[in-house]
Amino acid sequence: MTTLGMYLHLVLLLQQGVLPPPAPGVARMTARVPVAQGEHLDWFPSSSEIALVPSGATLRGTFTAIPGSMRSIKLELHRNAATGRIDTLKVDHNHNGSFEVGEVYTVKPRLESGVWWTSFDDVTFHYVYDRSRSVPYATQLWFVDDPDEPDAKPVLHWTRTGWNEGRVELDGKLRWIQLTDNNLNGIFDRGDCWILGNERADIFKVVLRKTNDHFWLDGKAYILKSIGESGRSAVVEPFNPGMTQAEERIKRDSFRQDRVAERSAVPIKWAASLDVAMKEAAASGKQILVDFTATWCGPCKTMDELVFSSKAVVDAGAQNTVFVKVDADAQRDIIKKYKVGAYPTLVVLDASGKELKRALGYQSIREMVDFLKAE
């Protein structure tokens, strides 16, 4: 076959959507949408916000995730006249200045812990990266309406729910690969996440790594040598991290010292409420350790498992501390009183209820023992 003939044959294959298999280590990726595929990720990247401008019963904003690569998409949130709650989202997907069929999403708001949540789970934008190819970008958007914060600036929260996946030949075997836009900039780069698997089901497990880090599969390490900007291609290569997977697991375990620490035979006695804790502290002269926590807070659960169960922490607070937990969703009045905005937050109060100190985020056993020391 002549060079021209080979070129025309390739063009024909491209037009038919039939491509020759990629070289070993090269993955041809496809963008996936949860609803269309009947699957979903068990984790989400970080969320972002869209500022909204009130206009009567309407809130207006613009959505853009790829700076300089896509025109901003106008959107509106509408408040239901009968219920007074936001229940409708309109998105100008085709940039024609109006909202047509397929561009209007209506849901039923839900009340949780005194706050109204309006979630739009199936909104797919389409990005054009090279003026010729449109790539679906599935998102979830949600609006939070707090009756106790009527003057709060309105924002629409969002995160990506879609992913890119493909097959890649490694060591003579076809494997699966997944890419996710972790930093929500619409571009697949070194700030995102990836995962390899032998079976397709493997790439939906929460064992992903950053794209600038290597990934272990069957006892071997691999790296992403390159990623296409739109996530439509990736090149994977073997990598030598200089240690075994077991050795790396130990080295990377930031909780290892807490994990192997001695457990207490007697658990911490948590007060039933902050009021109960303050009464006990007033009667005994002890300080109060308030653990501001949430059921959805990962670091909070890790502290419960490793830190508050340790003998060192239990012993450190046994004589001078009353322990109490405050739930972020169930006790919002206390959360607001102490101006807590992140979890876990640990606050030490004296017997009169005066704040002495606070710490944010996961505290190791050593840090917690120091934190419980009286001033």
Order of alpha helices (4+ residues) and beta strands (2+ residues): alpha-beta-alpha-beta-beta-beta-beta-beta-beta-beta-beta-beta-beta-beta-beta-beta-beta-beta-beta-beta-alpha-alpha-beta-alpha-beta-alpha-alpha-beta-alpha-beta-beta-alpha
